[in-house]
Amino acid sequence: YVSSAYYTEAERLLSQMFGKPSLLLQSLTVGHSTSIPLLVGDDDAVILDAQVHDSVQNAVTLLNPRGIHVEVVRHNRLDQLSERVKALSQTHRKVWYMADGVYSMNGDFAPVKDLYKLADLHEQLYLYIDDIHGMSWTGPNGTGYVMSQGEFHPKLYLTTGLTKAFGTAGGLLVFPDEASHQLVRRNGKSFIFSIQMPPTILASTIASAGIHLS
């Protein structure tokens, strides 16, 4: 019920950077574990890129008790992805593809523009992308690699972190719409049970966001 006013200011500036509603959490690992179980419905399916970050893969295991279908496709193989989306769309409400913007092991990139085309082509395809390694060094106002590839796609759920080039700490969830933003804010376990971020970190985040926006 009570939180630091620095949260409001930090999220306001971060949302201004991305042009979309955002939520700040203690880490991106916590962010994945908070958002994925809420965003993925019981009638959905999940496709993981073979090299998506370990923190995403671990969060997806939280879906196992609900019996949600999860599978893996080879790294950046959009032909395989397209085939699986077509097949899974016959039996599932949404199909989530989870990937990195910049992959942590080899430093290669997701084919973001082609993924947007696939999302336009397949009504049930939604994108969940971790761009923590792309943050701050590229994109409009340092918003990262994914944001450098074009406008925010209406079916993109973007996650990133402030522990790398941003220079502070915490994870960030960026939503395409206010409904999903409020869903996670109001129901996410990390907002109900976990400790808040130190005011010093929040103040540093506000200062860094101001530099990015300049």
CYANA upper distance limits for C-alpha pairs under 8 A (distance plus 0.5 A):
  3 SER  CA      7 TYR  CA      7.85
  3 SER  CA    196 GLN  CA      8.09
  4 SER  CA      8 THR  CA      8.25
  4 SER  CA    199 PRO  CA      7.64
  5 ALA  CA      9 GLU  CA      7.18
  6 TYR  CA     10 ALA  CA      6.44
  6 TYR  CA    199 PRO  CA      7.41
  6 TYR  CA    202 LEU  CA      6.41
  6 TYR  CA    203 ALA  CA      7.03
  6 TYR  CA    206 ILE  CA      8.30
  7 TYR  CA     11 GLU  CA      6.55
  7 TYR  CA     24 LEU  CA      8.15
  7 TYR  CA    202 LEU  CA      7.12
  8 THR  CA     12 ARG  CA      6.52
  9 GLU  CA     13 LEU  CA      6.80
  9 GLU  CA    206 ILE  CA      7.46
 10 ALA  CA     14 LEU  CA      6.67
 10 ALA  CA    202 LEU  CA      7.11
 10 ALA  CA    203 ALA  CA      8.24
 10 ALA  CA    205 THR  CA      6.89
 10 ALA  CA    206 ILE  CA      5.52
 10 ALA  CA    209 ALA  CA      8.13
 11 GLU  CA     15 SER  CA      6.34
 11 GLU  CA     22 SER  CA      6.75
 11 GLU  CA     23 LEU  CA      6.84
 11 GLU  CA     24 LEU  CA      6.97
 12 ARG  CA     16 GLN  CA      6.65
 13 LEU  CA     17 MET  CA      6.77
 13 LEU  CA    206 ILE  CA      7.57
 13 LEU  CA    209 ALA  CA      6.69
 13 LEU  CA    210 GLY  CA      7.83
 14 LEU  CA     18 PHE  CA      6.96
 14 LEU  CA     22 SER  CA      7.38
 14 LEU  CA    209 ALA  CA      6.97
 15 SER  CA     19 GLY  CA      6.02
 15 SER  CA     20 LYS  CA      5.76
 15 SER  CA     21 PRO  CA      5.67
 15 SER  CA     22 SER  CA      5.87
 15 SER  CA    174 VAL  CA      8.22
 16 GLN  CA     20 LYS  CA      7.57
 17 MET  CA    140 PRO  CA      8.36
 17 MET  CA    141 ASN  CA      6.85
 17 MET  CA    143 THR  CA      7.24
 17 MET  CA    209 ALA  CA      8.22
 17 MET  CA    212 HIS  CA      8.28
 17 MET  CA    213 LEU  CA      6.97
 18 PHE  CA    143 THR  CA      6.95
 18 PHE  CA    174 VAL  CA      8.13
 20 LYS  CA    174 VAL  CA      6.88
 20 LYS  CA    175 PHE  CA      6.69
 20 LYS  CA    176 PRO  CA      6.80
 20 LYS  CA    177 ASP  CA      7.77
 21 PRO  CA    174 VAL  CA      6.42
 21 PRO  CA    175 PHE  CA      6.15
 21 PRO  CA    176 PRO  CA      7.85
 21 PRO  CA    177 ASP  CA      7.52
 21 PRO  CA    178 GLU  CA      7.04
 21 PRO  CA    181 HIS  CA      6.96
 22 SER  CA    172 LEU  CA      7.19
 22 SER  CA    173 LEU  CA      5.89
 22 SER  CA    174 VAL  CA      4.88
 22 SER  CA    175 PHE  CA      6.65
 22 SER  CA    181 HIS  CA      7.46
 23 LEU  CA    172 LEU  CA      6.18
 23 LEU  CA    173 LEU  CA      5.65
 23 LEU  CA    174 VAL  CA      7.17
 23 LEU  CA    181 HIS  CA      8.06
 23 LEU  CA    185 ARG  CA      7.83
 24 LEU  CA    170 GLY  CA      7.19
 24 LEU  CA    171 GLY  CA      6.36
 24 LEU  CA    172 LEU  CA      5.29
 24 LEU  CA    173 LEU  CA      7.15
 25 LEU  CA     30 VAL  CA      7.44
 25 LEU  CA     31 GLY  CA      6.66
 25 LEU  CA    170 GLY  CA      6.04
 25 LEU  CA    171 GLY  CA      5.58
 25 LEU  CA    172 LEU  CA      6.76
 25 LEU  CA    190 SER  CA      8.24
 25 LEU  CA    197 MET  CA      8.10
 26 GLN  CA     30 VAL  CA      7.13
 26 GLN  CA     31 GLY  CA      8.26
 26 GLN  CA    169 ALA  CA      7.94
 26 GLN  CA    170 GLY  CA      5.09
 26 GLN  CA    171 GLY  CA      6.52
 26 GLN  CA    196 GLN  CA      7.73
 26 GLN  CA    197 MET  CA      6.48
 27 SER  CA     31 GLY  CA      6.75
 27 SER  CA    161 GLY  CA      7.62
 27 SER  CA    169 ALA  CA      7.68
 27 SER  CA    170 GLY  CA      4.77
 27 SER  CA    171 GLY  CA      4.68
 27 SER  CA    172 LEU  CA      8.28
 28 LEU  CA     32 HIS  CA      6.66
 28 LEU  CA    159 THR  CA      7.96
 28 LEU  CA    160 THR  CA      7.22
 28 LEU  CA    161 GLY  CA      6.32
 28 LEU  CA    170 GLY  CA      7.01
 28 LEU  CA    171 GLY  CA      4.36
 28 LEU  CA    172 LEU  CA      6.99
 29 THR  CA     33 SER  CA      6.93
 29 THR  CA     55 SER  CA      5.89
 29 THR  CA     56 VAL  CA      7.96
 29 THR  CA     59 ALA  CA      8.39
 29 THR  CA    171 GLY  CA      7.97
 30 VAL  CA     34 THR  CA      6.53
 30 VAL  CA    171 GLY  CA      8.09
 30 VAL  CA    190 SER  CA      7.65
 31 GLY  CA     35 SER  CA      6.55
 31 GLY  CA    159 THR  CA      8.48
 31 GLY  CA    171 GLY  CA      6.67
 31 GLY  CA    172 LEU  CA      7.54
 31 GLY  CA    173 LEU  CA      7.27
 32 HIS  CA     36 ILE  CA      6.19
 32 HIS  CA     55 SER  CA      7.56
 32 HIS  CA     56 VAL  CA      6.57
 32 HIS  CA     59 ALA  CA      6.31
 33 SER  CA     37 PRO  CA      7.40
 33 SER  CA     56 VAL  CA      8.40
 33 SER  CA     58 ASN  CA      8.43
 33 SER  CA     59 ALA  CA      5.21
 33 SER  CA     60 VAL  CA      8.29
 33 SER  CA     62 LEU  CA      8.14
 34 THR  CA     38 LEU  CA      7.68
 34 THR  CA    184 VAL  CA      7.88
 34 THR  CA    188 GLY  CA      5.76
 34 THR  CA    189 LYS  CA      6.66
 34 THR  CA    190 SER  CA      6.74
 35 SER  CA     39 LEU  CA      6.48
 35 SER  CA    184 VAL  CA      6.53
 35 SER  CA    188 GLY  CA      7.23
 36 ILE  CA     40 VAL  CA      6.40
 36 ILE  CA     59 ALA  CA      7.30
 36 ILE  CA     60 VAL  CA      7.39
 37 PRO  CA     41 GLY  CA      8.24
 37 PRO  CA     59 ALA  CA      8.32
 37 PRO  CA     60 VAL  CA      8.05
 37 PRO  CA     62 LEU  CA      7.23
 37 PRO  CA     63 LEU  CA      6.74
 38 LEU  CA    183 LEU  CA      8.05
 38 LEU  CA    184 VAL  CA      7.14
 38 LEU  CA    187 ASN  CA      8.29
 38 LEU  CA    188 GLY  CA      7.89
 39 LEU  CA    180 SER  CA      8.03
 39 LEU  CA    184 VAL  CA      8.38
 40 VAL  CA     44 ASP  CA      6.66
 40 VAL  CA     45 ALA  CA      8.27
 40 VAL  CA     96 TRP  CA      8.23
 41 GLY  CA     94 LYS  CA      8.49
 42 ASP  CA     66 ARG  CA      7.25
 42 ASP  CA     67 GLY  CA      8.20
 42 ASP  CA     68 ILE  CA      6.63
 43 ASP  CA     68 ILE  CA      7.74
 43 ASP  CA     92 HIS  CA      5.99
 43 ASP  CA     93 ARG  CA      6.06
 43 ASP  CA     94 LYS  CA      7.82
 44 ASP  CA     68 ILE  CA      7.25
 44 ASP  CA     69 HIS  CA      7.83
 44 ASP  CA     92 HIS  CA      5.63
 44 ASP  CA     93 ARG  CA      5.73
 44 ASP  CA     94 LYS  CA      5.25
 44 ASP  CA     95 VAL  CA      6.32
 44 ASP  CA     96 TRP  CA      8.05
 45 ALA  CA     68 ILE  CA      6.69
 45 ALA  CA     69 HIS  CA      5.41
 45 ALA  CA     70 VAL  CA      6.49
 45 ALA  CA     88 LEU  CA      7.70
 45 ALA  CA     92 HIS  CA      6.80
 45 ALA  CA     93 ARG  CA      8.38
 45 ALA  CA     94 LYS  CA      6.88
 45 ALA  CA     95 VAL  CA      5.34
 45 ALA  CA     96 TRP  CA      6.71
 46 VAL  CA     68 ILE  CA      8.24
 46 VAL  CA     69 HIS  CA      6.74
 46 VAL  CA     70 VAL  CA      5.21
 46 VAL  CA     71 GLU  CA      6.93
 46 VAL  CA     95 VAL  CA      6.24
 46 VAL  CA     96 TRP  CA      5.21
 46 VAL  CA     97 TYR  CA      6.59
 46 VAL  CA     98 MET  CA      7.92
 47 ILE  CA     70 VAL  CA      6.38
 47 ILE  CA     71 GLU  CA      5.54
 47 ILE  CA     72 VAL  CA      5.98
 47 ILE  CA     73 VAL  CA      7.36
 47 ILE  CA     81 LEU  CA      8.41
 47 ILE  CA     95 VAL  CA      7.71
 47 ILE  CA     96 TRP  CA      6.45
 47 ILE  CA     97 TYR  CA      5.31
 47 ILE  CA     98 MET  CA      6.81
 48 LEU  CA     52 VAL  CA      7.15
 48 LEU  CA     57 GLN  CA      8.22
 48 LEU  CA     70 VAL  CA      8.01
 48 LEU  CA     71 GLU  CA      6.70
 48 LEU  CA     72 VAL  CA      5.15
 48 LEU  CA     73 VAL  CA      6.78
 48 LEU  CA     97 TYR  CA      6.41
 48 LEU  CA     98 MET  CA      5.51
 48 LEU  CA     99 ALA  CA      7.03
 49 ASP  CA     72 VAL  CA      6.33
 49 ASP  CA     73 VAL  CA      5.86
 49 ASP  CA     74 ARG  CA      6.68
 49 ASP  CA     75 HIS  CA      5.92
 49 ASP  CA     76 ASN  CA      7.37
 49 ASP  CA     97 TYR  CA      7.90
 49 ASP  CA     98 MET  CA      6.75
 49 ASP  CA     99 ALA  CA      5.93
 50 ALA  CA     72 VAL  CA      6.30
 50 ALA  CA     73 VAL  CA      6.30
 50 ALA  CA     74 ARG  CA      5.77
 50 ALA  CA     75 HIS  CA      5.61
 51 GLN  CA     75 HIS  CA      6.55
 51 GLN  CA     99 ALA  CA      8.04
 51 GLN  CA    100 ASP  CA      8.42
 51 GLN  CA    103 TYR  CA      7.67
 52 VAL  CA     56 VAL  CA      7.28
 52 VAL  CA     57 GLN  CA      7.60
 52 VAL  CA     98 MET  CA      7.39
 52 VAL  CA     99 ALA  CA      5.36
 52 VAL  CA    100 ASP  CA      5.99
 52 VAL  CA    103 TYR  CA      7.60
 53 HIS  CA     57 GLN  CA      7.09
 53 HIS  CA     99 ALA  CA      8.05
 53 HIS  CA    100 ASP  CA      7.22
 53 HIS  CA    103 TYR  CA      7.91
 53 HIS  CA    104 SER  CA      7.67
 53 HIS  CA    130 ASP  CA      8.20
 54 ASP  CA     58 ASN  CA      6.58
 55 SER  CA     59 ALA  CA      6.74
 56 VAL  CA     60 VAL  CA      6.77
 56 VAL  CA     98 MET  CA      8.27
 57 GLN  CA     61 THR  CA      7.22
 58 ASN  CA     62 LEU  CA      7.91
 59 ALA  CA     63 LEU  CA      8.34
 60 VAL  CA     64 ASN  CA      8.12
 63 LEU  CA     67 GLY  CA      7.32
 63 LEU  CA     68 ILE  CA      6.47
 64 ASN  CA     68 ILE  CA      6.66
 73 VAL  CA     77 ARG  CA      7.57
 73 VAL  CA     80 GLN  CA      7.09
 73 VAL  CA     81 LEU  CA      7.07
 74 ARG  CA     80 GLN  CA      8.04
 76 ASN  CA    110 ALA  CA      7.11
 76 ASN  CA    111 PRO  CA      7.69
 77 ARG  CA     81 LEU  CA      6.87
 78 LEU  CA     82 SER  CA      6.44
 78 LEU  CA    115 LEU  CA      8.31
 79 ASP  CA     83 GLU  CA      6.86
 80 GLN  CA     84 ARG  CA      6.72
 81 LEU  CA     85 VAL  CA      6.58
 82 SER  CA     86 LYS  CA      6.74
 82 SER  CA    118 LEU  CA      7.75
 83 GLU  CA     87 ALA  CA      6.90
 84 ARG  CA     88 LEU  CA      6.47
 85 VAL  CA     89 SER  CA      6.30
 85 VAL  CA     95 VAL  CA      7.02
 85 VAL  CA    122 HIS  CA      8.04
 85 VAL  CA    124 GLN  CA      8.43
 85 VAL  CA    125 LEU  CA      7.40
 86 LYS  CA     90 GLN  CA      7.56
 86 LYS  CA    122 HIS  CA      8.11
 87 ALA  CA     91 THR  CA      8.27
 88 LEU  CA     92 HIS  CA      6.38
 88 LEU  CA     95 VAL  CA      7.50
 89 SER  CA     93 ARG  CA      7.33
 89 SER  CA     94 LYS  CA      7.53
 89 SER  CA     95 VAL  CA      7.30
 89 SER  CA    124 GLN  CA      6.88
 93 ARG  CA    124 GLN  CA      7.15
 94 LYS  CA    124 GLN  CA      5.19
 94 LYS  CA    125 LEU  CA      6.64
 94 LYS  CA    126 TYR  CA      7.51
 95 VAL  CA    124 GLN  CA      6.18
 95 VAL  CA    125 LEU  CA      5.38
 95 VAL  CA    126 TYR  CA      6.61
 96 TRP  CA    125 LEU  CA      6.41
 96 TRP  CA    126 TYR  CA      5.32
 96 TRP  CA    127 LEU  CA      6.30
 96 TRP  CA    128 TYR  CA      7.31
 97 TYR  CA    125 LEU  CA      7.67
 97 TYR  CA    126 TYR  CA      6.76
 97 TYR  CA    127 LEU  CA      5.62
 97 TYR  CA    128 TYR  CA      6.60
 98 MET  CA    127 LEU  CA      6.71
 98 MET  CA    128 TYR  CA      5.26
 98 MET  CA    129 ILE  CA      6.22
 98 MET  CA    130 ASP  CA      8.43
 99 ALA  CA    110 ALA  CA      7.81
 99 ALA  CA    127 LEU  CA      8.44
 99 ALA  CA    128 TYR  CA      7.05
 99 ALA  CA    129 ILE  CA      5.48
 99 ALA  CA    130 ASP  CA      6.86
100 ASP  CA    109 PHE  CA      8.08
100 ASP  CA    110 ALA  CA      6.90
100 ASP  CA    129 ILE  CA      5.70
100 ASP  CA    130 ASP  CA      5.06
100 ASP  CA    131 ASP  CA      6.20
101 GLY  CA    109 PHE  CA      6.22
101 GLY  CA    110 ALA  CA      5.63
101 GLY  CA    112 VAL  CA      8.06
101 GLY  CA    129 ILE  CA      6.65
101 GLY  CA    130 ASP  CA      6.36
101 GLY  CA    131 ASP  CA      5.00
101 GLY  CA    132 ILE  CA      8.25
101 GLY  CA    133 HIS  CA      7.97
101 GLY  CA    134 GLY  CA      7.15
101 GLY  CA    145 TYR  CA      6.82
101 GLY  CA    146 VAL  CA      6.28
102 VAL  CA    107 GLY  CA      6.36
102 VAL  CA    108 ASP  CA      6.23
102 VAL  CA    109 PHE  CA      5.13
102 VAL  CA    110 ALA  CA      6.94
102 VAL  CA    131 ASP  CA      6.57
102 VAL  CA    132 ILE  CA      8.18
102 VAL  CA    133 HIS  CA      6.11
102 VAL  CA    134 GLY  CA      6.25
102 VAL  CA    145 TYR  CA      7.64
103 TYR  CA    107 GLY  CA      5.52
103 TYR  CA    108 ASP  CA      6.00
103 TYR  CA    109 PHE  CA      6.68
103 TYR  CA    110 ALA  CA      8.17
103 TYR  CA    133 HIS  CA      7.82
104 SER  CA    133 HIS  CA      7.38
111 PRO  CA    115 LEU  CA      6.68
112 VAL  CA    116 TYR  CA      6.74
112 VAL  CA    146 VAL  CA      7.04
112 VAL  CA    149 GLN  CA      7.07
113 LYS  CA    117 LYS  CA      6.98
113 LYS  CA    149 GLN  CA      6.85
113 LYS  CA    150 GLY  CA      7.98
114 ASP  CA    118 LEU  CA      6.80
115 LEU  CA    119 ALA  CA      6.67
115 LEU  CA    127 LEU  CA      8.48
116 TYR  CA    120 ASP  CA      6.73
116 TYR  CA    153 HIS  CA      7.39
117 LYS  CA    121 LEU  CA      6.67
118 LEU  CA    122 HIS  CA      6.49
118 LEU  CA    125 LEU  CA      8.12
119 ALA  CA    123 GLU  CA      7.14
119 ALA  CA    124 GLN  CA      8.24
119 ALA  CA    125 LEU  CA      5.80
119 ALA  CA    126 TYR  CA      6.97
119 ALA  CA    127 LEU  CA      8.12
119 ALA  CA    155 LYS  CA      7.72
125 LEU  CA    155 LYS  CA      8.31
126 TYR  CA    155 LYS  CA      5.73
126 TYR  CA    156 LEU  CA      6.90
126 TYR  CA    157 TYR  CA      8.39
127 LEU  CA    155 LYS  CA      6.67
127 LEU  CA    156 LEU  CA      5.37
127 LEU  CA    157 TYR  CA      6.53
128 TYR  CA    156 LEU  CA      6.64
128 TYR  CA    157 TYR  CA      5.27
128 TYR  CA    158 LEU  CA      6.50
128 TYR  CA    159 THR  CA      8.07
129 ILE  CA    156 LEU  CA      8.03
129 ILE  CA    157 TYR  CA      6.94
129 ILE  CA    158 LEU  CA      5.67
129 ILE  CA    159 THR  CA      6.57
130 ASP  CA    158 LEU  CA      6.81
130 ASP  CA    159 THR  CA      5.28
130 ASP  CA    160 THR  CA      6.16
131 ASP  CA    135 MET  CA      6.99
131 ASP  CA    144 GLY  CA      7.24
131 ASP  CA    145 TYR  CA      7.40
131 ASP  CA    146 VAL  CA      7.28
131 ASP  CA    158 LEU  CA      7.70
131 ASP  CA    159 THR  CA      6.52
131 ASP  CA    160 THR  CA      5.37
131 ASP  CA    161 GLY  CA      8.13
132 ILE  CA    144 GLY  CA      8.35
132 ILE  CA    159 THR  CA      7.59
132 ILE  CA    160 THR  CA      4.59
132 ILE  CA    161 GLY  CA      5.26
132 ILE  CA    162 LEU  CA      7.95
132 ILE  CA    164 LYS  CA      7.83
133 HIS  CA    144 GLY  CA      8.47
133 HIS  CA    160 THR  CA      8.29
133 HIS  CA    161 GLY  CA      8.50
133 HIS  CA    164 LYS  CA      7.52
134 GLY  CA    138 THR  CA      7.33
134 GLY  CA    143 THR  CA      8.45
134 GLY  CA    144 GLY  CA      5.03
134 GLY  CA    145 TYR  CA      5.26
134 GLY  CA    146 VAL  CA      7.97
135 MET  CA    142 GLY  CA      6.80
135 MET  CA    143 THR  CA      6.19
135 MET  CA    144 GLY  CA      4.54
135 MET  CA    145 TYR  CA      7.31
135 MET  CA    160 THR  CA      7.31
135 MET  CA    161 GLY  CA      7.60
135 MET  CA    162 LEU  CA      8.00
135 MET  CA    164 LYS  CA      7.79
135 MET  CA    165 ALA  CA      6.97
135 MET  CA    166 PHE  CA      7.29
136 SER  CA    141 ASN  CA      8.03
136 SER  CA    142 GLY  CA      4.40
136 SER  CA    143 THR  CA      6.23
136 SER  CA    144 GLY  CA      6.11
136 SER  CA    165 ALA  CA      6.06
136 SER  CA    166 PHE  CA      6.02
136 SER  CA    212 HIS  CA      8.20
137 TRP  CA    142 GLY  CA      6.15
137 TRP  CA    144 GLY  CA      7.10
137 TRP  CA    165 ALA  CA      7.33
138 THR  CA    142 GLY  CA      5.55
138 THR  CA    143 THR  CA      7.18
138 THR  CA    144 GLY  CA      5.53
138 THR  CA    145 TYR  CA      6.29
138 THR  CA    148 SER  CA      7.09
139 GLY  CA    143 THR  CA      5.48
139 GLY  CA    144 GLY  CA      5.17
139 GLY  CA    145 TYR  CA      6.20
139 GLY  CA    146 VAL  CA      7.94
139 GLY  CA    147 MET  CA      5.82
139 GLY  CA    148 SER  CA      4.55
139 GLY  CA    149 GLN  CA      8.35
140 PRO  CA    144 GLY  CA      8.03
140 PRO  CA    147 MET  CA      7.39
140 PRO  CA    148 SER  CA      7.02
141 ASN  CA    212 HIS  CA      5.62
141 ASN  CA    213 LEU  CA      5.99
141 ASN  CA    214 SER  CA      8.07
142 GLY  CA    212 HIS  CA      6.57
143 THR  CA    147 MET  CA      6.55
143 THR  CA    148 SER  CA      8.22
144 GLY  CA    148 SER  CA      6.87
145 TYR  CA    149 GLN  CA      7.32
146 VAL  CA    150 GLY  CA      8.14
147 MET  CA    151 GLU  CA      7.30
147 MET  CA    152 PHE  CA      7.24
152 PHE  CA    156 LEU  CA      7.44
152 PHE  CA    176 PRO  CA      8.00
153 HIS  CA    176 PRO  CA      7.87
154 PRO  CA    176 PRO  CA      6.00
154 PRO  CA    177 ASP  CA      8.37
155 LYS  CA    176 PRO  CA      7.15
156 LEU  CA    175 PHE  CA      7.87
156 LEU  CA    176 PRO  CA      6.76
157 TYR  CA    173 LEU  CA      8.12
157 TYR  CA    174 VAL  CA      6.72
157 TYR  CA    175 PHE  CA      5.85
157 TYR  CA    176 PRO  CA      6.89
158 LEU  CA    173 LEU  CA      6.72
158 LEU  CA    174 VAL  CA      5.59
158 LEU  CA    175 PHE  CA      7.12
159 THR  CA    171 GLY  CA      8.04
159 THR  CA    172 LEU  CA      6.19
159 THR  CA    173 LEU  CA      5.14
159 THR  CA    174 VAL  CA      6.43
160 THR  CA    171 GLY  CA      6.51
160 THR  CA    172 LEU  CA      5.70
160 THR  CA    173 LEU  CA      7.13
161 GLY  CA    166 PHE  CA      8.45
161 GLY  CA    169 ALA  CA      7.83
161 GLY  CA    170 GLY  CA      6.43
161 GLY  CA    171 GLY  CA      4.71
161 GLY  CA    172 LEU  CA      5.99
162 LEU  CA    166 PHE  CA      5.44
162 LEU  CA    167 GLY  CA      6.79
162 LEU  CA    168 THR  CA      6.04
162 LEU  CA    169 ALA  CA      5.41
162 LEU  CA    170 GLY  CA      5.91
162 LEU  CA    171 GLY  CA      6.60
162 LEU  CA    172 LEU  CA      7.96
162 LEU  CA    205 THR  CA      8.46
163 THR  CA    167 GLY  CA      6.28
163 THR  CA    168 THR  CA      5.88
163 THR  CA    169 ALA  CA      4.95
163 THR  CA    170 GLY  CA      6.83
163 THR  CA    171 GLY  CA      8.33
164 LYS  CA    168 THR  CA      8.17
166 PHE  CA    208 SER  CA      7.31
167 GLY  CA    208 SER  CA      7.87
168 THR  CA    201 ILE  CA      6.89
168 THR  CA    204 SER  CA      6.77
168 THR  CA    205 THR  CA      6.41
168 THR  CA    208 SER  CA      8.25
169 ALA  CA    201 ILE  CA      7.05
169 ALA  CA    205 THR  CA      8.07
170 GLY  CA    197 MET  CA      8.49
174 VAL  CA    181 HIS  CA      8.36
175 PHE  CA    180 SER  CA      7.04
175 PHE  CA    181 HIS  CA      6.25
176 PRO  CA    180 SER  CA      8.12
177 ASP  CA    181 HIS  CA      7.00
178 GLU  CA    182 GLN  CA      6.60
179 ALA  CA    183 LEU  CA      6.66
180 SER  CA    184 VAL  CA      6.88
181 HIS  CA    185 ARG  CA      6.69
182 GLN  CA    186 ARG  CA      6.33
183 LEU  CA    187 ASN  CA      6.50
183 LEU  CA    188 GLY  CA      8.24
184 VAL  CA    188 GLY  CA      5.43
185 ARG  CA    191 PHE  CA      7.27
186 ARG  CA    191 PHE  CA      8.08
187 ASN  CA    191 PHE  CA      8.09
187 ASN  CA    192 ILE  CA      8.13
188 GLY  CA    192 ILE  CA      7.24
189 LYS  CA    193 PHE  CA      6.42
189 LYS  CA    194 SER  CA      7.98
190 SER  CA    194 SER  CA      5.40
197 MET  CA    201 ILE  CA      7.23
197 MET  CA    202 LEU  CA      7.36
198 PRO  CA    202 LEU  CA      7.03
199 PRO  CA    203 ALA  CA      6.48
200 THR  CA    204 SER  CA      6.68
201 ILE  CA    205 THR  CA      6.63
202 LEU  CA    206 ILE  CA      6.77
203 ALA  CA    207 ALA  CA      6.83
204 SER  CA    208 SER  CA      6.63
205 THR  CA    209 ALA  CA      6.48
206 ILE  CA    210 GLY  CA      6.72
207 ALA  CA    211 ILE  CA      6.99
208 SER  CA    212 HIS  CA      6.77
209 ALA  CA    213 LEU  CA      6.61
210 GLY  CA    214 SER  CA      6.77
